[in-house]
Amino acid sequence: MSAAPGRSQARVPSLRVQAYENFREQIVRAQIRPGQFISQRELMQLLGMPLGAVRELIPRLEAEGLLQTVPQRGLQVAQVDLKLIRNAFELRLLLERESAIRFAQEASDAELARIEDEHRAIVERARTGPIDEGLLARATQVDWGLHEHMIDAMGNALISEIYRINSLRVRLIKFENSSLSADILLAAMEEHLWFIEALRRRDTTAVAERLGHHIESARRRVLGLPRPTLPWSSQTATP
């Protein structure tokens, strides 16, 4: 029976779209690791999707550089190397710099206050109590959430899609080298607060500079290099 005239019907994602989202979630949860070999049937079981949907998914993942077919060995998740790190972080900087500048110009005061409050709540919990798995998960959510929110605020679906594909590469890189952990949580949140302070002043020059510093800090961390010193100044409100 067809739906009654005027009644909206929920749009059900295709199996291929569901399979892609499940693959993305497995990367976020670190269930799929860089360089890992996996068969089609293993991937089917991991994603909870039928074999047909997985076979349709594979060409998309290969085109995005997240998966490759290795003769006589099967499917291999992208390996982390210096080229991938350079390319992924350069693309991230290009996309996020423009989104951050626009966000500084267009976001409401209430929205920026809410974002700052979320970060300060995490910093307060980290300074006054144990840094457990729950806090780490929340901090990671808030960390990535700010970057994705600024990208999506541009209202450009193509940019959002490109950013999310690249963010999967960055997540693979971070899981291979160094994910958000107890010893770096405070430093990461303080960098965000330093960046948010520039957002709230609507200082687009400082926003671009501080975002660049934050992304360079993340790049150096995954390379095992010392983090750049946070350049506090007498005019900057420290977290």
C-alpha positions in Angstrom: 0.0 0.0 0.0 1.4 3.4 -0.9 1.7 6.2 1.6 -1.3 8.6 1.9 -0.9 11.8 -0.1 1.0 14.4 1.8 2.5 12.0 4.3 6.2 12.1 4.4 8.2 8.9 4.3 11.5 8.4 6.2 14.4 8.0 3.8 16.2 4.8 4.4 19.9 4.8 3.6 21.0 2.4 1.0 23.0 -0.7 2.1 26.1 0.8 0.5 25.7 4.0 2.5 25.1 2.0 5.7 28.2 -0.1 4.9 30.3 3.1 4.5 29.0 4.6 7.8 29.7 1.3 9.6 33.3 1.3 8.1 33.8 4.9 9.3 32.5 4.0 12.8 35.0 1.0 13.0 37.9 3.4 12.2 36.6 5.8 14.9 36.5 3.0 17.4 39.9 1.7 16.3 38.5 -1.7 15.3 40.0 -1.3 11.9 43.8 -0.6 12.1 46.3 0.9 9.6 47.9 -1.7 7.4 45.5 -4.4 8.5 44.7 -7.2 6.0 41.1 -8.3 5.9 39.0 -10.5 3.7 35.7 -9.6 2.2 33.9 -12.0 4.5 35.7 -10.7 7.5 34.8 -7.2 6.5 31.2 -8.3 6.0 31.1 -9.7 9.6 32.9 -6.7 11.1 30.4 -4.2 9.4 27.4 -6.4 10.0 26.4 -6.0 6.3 25.6 -8.5 3.5 28.4 -9.5 1.1 26.8 -7.6 -1.8 26.9 -4.3 0.1 30.5 -4.9 1.1 31.5 -5.6 -2.5 29.9 -2.4 -3.6 31.7 -0.5 -0.8 35.2 -1.6 -1.7 35.6 0.5 -4.9 34.6 3.6 -3.0 37.1 2.9 -0.2 39.8 2.2 -2.8 39.1 5.5 -4.6 39.3 7.4 -1.3 42.7 5.8 -0.5 41.3 4.0 2.6 41.7 0.5 1.3 43.6 -1.3 -1.4 43.5 -4.7 -3.0 46.8 -6.6 -2.7 47.1 -9.5 -5.1 47.1 -12.9 -3.4 46.7 -11.3 0.0 43.3 -9.6 -0.1 42.2 -6.2 1.2 44.6 -3.9 3.1 43.6 -0.9 5.1 45.7 2.2 4.2 49.2 2.1 5.7 50.5 5.2 7.5 53.7 6.7 6.0 55.2 10.1 5.8 53.5 10.9 2.5 50.1 10.2 4.0 50.8 12.2 7.1 52.0 15.2 5.0 49.1 15.1 2.6 46.4 14.6 5.2 47.5 17.4 7.4 48.1 19.8 4.6 44.5 19.2 3.3 43.2 19.5 6.9 44.9 22.9 7.3 43.6 24.2 4.0 40.0 23.3 4.7 39.9 24.2 8.4 41.6 27.6 8.1 38.8 29.0 5.8 36.1 27.4 7.9 37.5 28.8 11.1 37.7 32.3 9.7 34.1 32.2 8.6 33.0 30.7 11.9 34.7 33.6 13.7 32.7 36.0 11.6 29.3 34.3 11.6 28.9 32.2 14.8 26.7 33.7 17.5 28.0 34.7 20.9 25.8 32.1 22.5 27.2 29.4 20.3 30.8 30.3 21.1 30.0 30.5 24.8 28.5 27.0 24.7 31.6 25.6 22.9 33.9 27.2 25.5 31.9 25.9 28.4 32.1 22.3 27.0 35.9 22.6 26.9 36.3 24.2 30.3 34.1 21.5 31.8 36.5 18.8 30.5 39.6 20.8 31.7 38.0 21.1 35.2 37.3 17.4 35.4 40.8 16.6 34.3 42.4 18.9 36.9 40.3 17.8 39.8 39.8 14.1 39.3 41.1 11.0 37.6 41.3 11.0 33.8 39.3 7.8 33.0 38.1 6.3 29.8 34.8 8.2 30.0 36.5 11.5 30.2 38.9 10.6 27.4 35.9 9.6 25.2 34.1 12.9 26.0 37.2 14.9 25.3 37.8 13.2 21.9 34.2 13.9 21.0 34.4 17.6 21.9 37.8 17.9 20.2 36.7 16.4 16.8 33.2 18.0 17.2 34.5 21.5 17.2 36.5 21.0 13.9 33.6 19.2 12.2 31.1 21.9 13.4 33.1 24.7 11.9 33.4 22.8 8.6 29.7 22.1 8.5 28.8 25.7 9.4 30.1 26.6 5.9 27.0 25.0 4.4 29.0 23.4 1.6 28.2 19.6 1.3 31.1 19.0 -1.0 33.6 20.5 1.5 32.0 18.6 4.4 32.3 15.3 2.5 35.9 15.9 1.5 36.7 16.9 5.1 35.1 13.7 6.5 37.0 11.5 4.1 40.3 13.2 5.1 39.4 13.0 8.8 39.3 9.2 8.5 42.9 9.3 7.2 43.9 11.5 10.1 42.2 9.1 12.6 44.1 6.2 11.1 47.3 8.2 11.4 46.5 9.0 15.1 45.6 5.5 16.0 48.9 4.3 14.4 51.0 6.8 16.3 49.3 8.5 19.2 45.6 8.9 20.1 44.2 11.3 22.6 45.4 10.0 26.0 45.6 11.1 29.6 49.0 12.7 29.3 48.0 15.0 26.4 44.4 15.7 27.1 45.0 18.9 29.1 47.4 20.2 26.5 45.0 19.6 23.7 42.0 21.2 25.5 44.1 24.2 26.5 45.1 24.7 22.8 41.4 24.6 21.9 40.6 27.1 24.6 43.4 29.4 23.3 41.9 29.1 19.8 38.3 29.7 21.1 39.5 32.8 22.9 40.4 34.2 19.5 37.1 33.1 18.0 35.2 35.0 20.8 37.2 38.2 20.0 36.4 37.8 16.3 40.1 38.2 15.6 40.4 36.3 12.2 44.1 36.8 12.0 44.6 35.2 15.5 42.1 32.5 14.6 44.0 31.5 11.5 47.4 31.6 13.3 46.2 29.6 16.4 44.4 27.0 14.2 47.7 26.5 12.3 49.5 26.1 15.6 47.0 23.5 16.8 47.2 21.4 13.6 51.0 21.6 13.5 51.0 20.4 17.1 48.9 17.4 16.2 51.1 16.6 13.2 54.3 16.8 15.2 52.7 14.6 17.9 52.0 11.7 15.4 55.6 12.1 14.1 56.9 11.7 17.6 58.3 15.2 17.7 58.1 17.7 20.5 55.0 19.8 20.6 55.5 23.4 19.7 55.4 25.7 22.7 52.1 27.4 23.2 52.9 31.1 22.7 50.9 32.6 25.5 51.0 36.4 25.7 50.0 39.0 28.2 47.0 39.9 26.0 45.8 36.3 25.8 43.4 34.9 28.4 44.9 31.7 29.5 42.5 28.7 30.1 
